[in-house]
Amino acid sequence: MASDFWILLAMIIYFAAMLSIGFVYSKRSNSSSKEYFAGGRGVGPWLTALSAEASDMSGWLLMGLPGLAYFTGAADPMWTALGLAIGTYLNWKIVARRLRRYSVVAGDAITIPDFFAKRFHDTKGVISTIAAIIILVFFSVYVGSCFVTVGKLFATLFGFDYHLMMILGALVVFVYTAVGGYLSVVMTDFIQGLLMFFALAVVFIGTVANAGGIENTVAFLESIPGYLSGTHVAAPKLDPETGRQLVEAGRAVFGAPKEYGIITIVSMLAWGLGYFGMPQVLVRFLSIRSVEEVRKSRIIATLWCVLSLASAVCIGLVGRAMMPTHLLTSTDAETIFIVLAQTLLPSFMCGVVVSGIFAASMSSSSSYMIIGASAMGENIFRGLFHKKASDRQVMIVARLTLVLMFIFGVLVAYDQNSSIFQVVSYAWAGLGASFGPLMLCSLYWRRANKAGAVAGMLSGTAAVLIWHNVMKPLGGIFAIYELLPAFLISLLCIVVVSLLTEKPNEQMLYEFDHYMDDPLPGTLPSGSVLVDEPMEAMEAEVRGGK
């Protein structure tokens, strides 16, 4: 009981800190919709980098990935982590700077649907409405998956009622998101990113030390058939009646390893493609203070991502050496991080470390909620129904949307047996295929037009649904992760439809040709230091059709 008290106290302090941040930033965030949804484009490189990564790496980083490594070995989590690390770097390298520049030229867009609409001069709101609906659908389910993680965390730690704890955690996220807006989300994500990294490092170092050192740990894991192989997966032998791994003479029983073929490897690497279409990451590119700070953010984000993913995988692997027969189902294996923290650390420190799991879920769900709210308020309400709506009206609609997303997320999470990984992979594929190809074409292809943009979003979404439910069950080459074929189909549709329809108008072509000018036309006298705002001169030229 005493240990539970100190763990709970550490987590309550963390709760209070997150809520306080929301209230601190509430006054500034409520000054305008631009402040509420994009932080007034004044976010520095450290906040931008760590908030982007923390919002991306939800609870699966501290539960799903170590659990997968613990139960079946290195191959699955290793290839997935590699794909995500490559995707993170490429997204910062080829998208961030261009999107930050182009979003200002394209009517000072502050949301991803807003950017697409203004990039393609969609005055009727077709593009922004389709994009906003896609975001609302996938993110509402995403929010639910994060709430599941919160509920399971408290149920595992203290034996509390799952439903009560899930609703309480969801309520904390809702309050600080609704009150504080984007700046509170960024600041809490920054803190949560640091906490997640600290938690991974502490548990990893402690686990290696307690497992008998690196040499003994590797020797033990190599004795498990296929466990450390990148081309095979360890195959735990399960009791057909209970579904639990068999234990004989104090050792977990494994059968012959299963081959990990090229189709599976490509599927895991394909996760990296999703980054080009992830609104919770892309919106960080819109809000960064200056394009000149993107490079620093890229270095910070990539290092955080690589070290965190590697630590998560290693915790699962070394956890098997330390507790070889402790967790005998794939579901139980997902709690390896929590079990190790409870075993290795003093109670209060354990509370701080496991708050990292809560941090991961909070950072992701808060980002999903603020982006969903911005999609409804800015892109559907103001963009489609009430073009002259005031900022106050837009934020009222946004907060009502937050309430609906909160309720829907709680309903999704009410079933504690929900498959978090399947929901997340489905939503990741849907968003990545719907927006990823369009984002790349928007920034790099001059001929892309409105019709192509609509075709790309719709075909990407449809391809994910069809491939996952119809093609994937056929097996063989069709078993590949649906993101890859859907991404290629969406890209093909954008190119074909754009070429078959009317070419972009002169204003759109002028914007594309000059949005990366250094400096932009008419913005700075010769010899000035480069900044990317204000751009009134160029915007005046665009409106004048020059």
C-alpha positions, 0 to 999 in steps of 0.5 A: 500500500505504501508503494502504491501511495508514492507511485500515485502521488508522483502521478497526481503531481504530474496530472496537476502540472499538465492542467496548470500548463493549460490554464497558464496558456489559456489567455494567450491562446484565446486571443485569436484562432491563429493563436489557438490552433497554431500558437501564432507561428512563434514556437521555437525549435526544441518545442517544435521537435519534441512536441512533434515526436511526443504527439506521434509516439503514443502509448505504443512506444512504451507498451506496444513496441517493448511487448512485441519485442519481449514476446517474439523477438527483434525482427518485428519491432526492429524493422518497424522502428527502422521505417519510422526513424527513416520516415521521421528524418525524411519528413523533416528534411523534405517537407518541413521547411517547404511547408512552413514557407508555402503555408504563409504564401498560401494565404497564411494557412494555419491548418493542414486542410486550410493549406491544401485548400489555399494551395489549390485555390479552392474557394468552394471549400471542397478540398478542406471539407474532405480533408477535415472529414477524413481527419475527424473520422480517423482522429476520433478513433485514434483518441479512443485508442489513447484512452484505452492505454490510460485505463489499462495503465492504472488498472495494471498498476493499482488494480483500479476499475478500468472504466473509471480510470480511463474516463478520469484520464480522458477528462484531464486531456480534454480540460487542458486541451480545451482551455489552453489550445495549441500552445498548451498542447505543444508545451505539455508535449515538450515536457512529455517528450522529455519524460518519455525519453527519461523513462526509457533511458532509466528502465533500459539501463536498470534492466541491462544491469539487473539482467547480468550485463550485456554479454550474459544477456545476449548469450541468453537471448541467442539461445532462443531460436530466431529471437535476435534474428532480423529475418526470423521471428521467435515462435512461443509454444502456446497452450491450446486451451489457455493461449499462454506460453508453455513453461518447462523446467523453469524456461519458456518454451519456443518452437522453430522460428518462423521466416520473416520474409521480404513482404513483411520487411517492406510492410514494416518499413512502409510505416515511415511513409505515413509521416508525410500525411500525419496532421499532428506532425505536419501542423508543427511545421506550420507553427515553427517560428522560422524556417531557419530553425527547421534544421535544428528541429530536424536534428533534435527530432531524429535523435530523439526518435532513434534513441527512443525507438532503440531503447523501447525495443531493447527494453523488451528484449532485455526484459525477456532475459530478466523475466523469461517466464513472467509474461506468457501472453502477447497481451501481458507482454505489453506491460513489460515496461510497467513491470520492470519499472515496479521491480527496479525503481523506488516507488516515487521514481516508478511513479515518475517513470510510468507517468511516461506512458500516460505522457505518451497517451496524453500528448497524442490524444491532445494533439488529435483533439486540437487538430480535429477541433481545428478541422471542424472550426476553421475548415468546415464551419468557417470554410463551408458554412459561415465564411465571415465567422468571428474567431470567437465563433470558430473557437466555440465550434472547436470546443464543441467538437472537442466535447464530441471527440471526447465522448466518442473516444470514451465510447471507443475505449469503453471496451478494454479489450479493444485492439489498440495496435490494429486501430492505430495501424489502420488510422495511420494508413488512412491518414498517410495514404490520404494526405501523404502523396498530396503533401509531396505533390503540393510542395514539389509538383507544379502541375498538380491541381484541385481535381488531382488533390480531391482524387488523391485524398478520396482514392487513398482513403478508399484504397486503405479500406478496400486493401485492408478488408478485401485484398489483405485476407488473400495472403501472399503479396497482398498481405503487405501493409495497406499503407504502401499500395494505398499510398502509390494508388493515391499518388497515381490518381493525383498525377493522372487526374491532374494531367487530364484536367485543367492546368493550374491558373497563373496565380497558382503557378506564380506562388509555386514558382516563388514560394521558396525564393530566398528572399521572397520577392519584395519582402526584404532590402538587399543584405537583410537577414532572411526571415519568412514573414511578413510577405505582404508584398508578394501576396499583393503581387499574387492578388494583382496577378503579376 
